[in-house]
Each structure stands twice: as C-alpha cells, then as structure tokens.
C-alpha cells in the first residue's frame, strides 16, 4: 500500500510539472484523460478530473502498481 502511494505521488509529481497545484490543467494529464475517457481536453474541469479519478480509482490503482513493476524492471530490481 505505502509503496503504491509513493509511486502514485511520484507519477503525479512528474505528470503535473508546471501545474502541480492545479493538476487538471496539466497538458499531459488532459491528454491522458482525453485518450482514456473521450472527453475533450479543452473542456476538462476540476469536477470532471476528480470524477474520473474517483470513478476509476481501481483502474488507477492497477496502473500505479503496474508502473511500479515496470520501473523496477527498468532499474534492474525485478531480475
């Protein structure tokens, strides 16, 4: 659990560069949300951003775990 939380915070830190206090304005996250949900990135608001993350929290948790596994393999920890 703690390792997953650290991975999530690390991902958000990188993904929201330049928009850390307003992650829904991050160009990268807007693009990812648009790709995932089909909602136009230009019309994305905080309500939409938080609603998506809340409704898809299980998928987000799986993504963060997978990302940690991939990062571990890339760093040579998974051999």
TACOR-V351249 format. One record per pair of residues at least 12 apart in sequence whose C-alpha atoms are under 10 Angstrom apart, sorted by the first residue. I is the first residue (numbers start at 1). J is the second residue. Records with the same first field share a line. If there is no record, write none. Layout:
I=J / J
This chain:
1=61 / 65
3=64 / 65 / 68
4=61 / 62 / 63 / 64 / 65 / 66 / 67 / 68
5=61 / 64 / 65
6=64 / 68
7=61 / 64 / 65 / 66 / 67 / 68 / 71
8=60 / 61 / 63 / 64 / 65 / 67 / 68
9=64
10=64
11=64 / 67 / 68
12=29
14=28
15=27 / 28 / 29 / 32
16=28 / 29 / 30
22=46
23=46 / 49 / 50
24=41 / 44 / 45 / 46 / 47 / 48 / 49 / 50
25=41 / 42 / 44 / 45 / 46 / 49
27=41 / 42
28=41
29=41 / 49
30=42 / 43 / 44 / 45 / 49
33=48 / 49 / 52 / 53
36=52
37=52
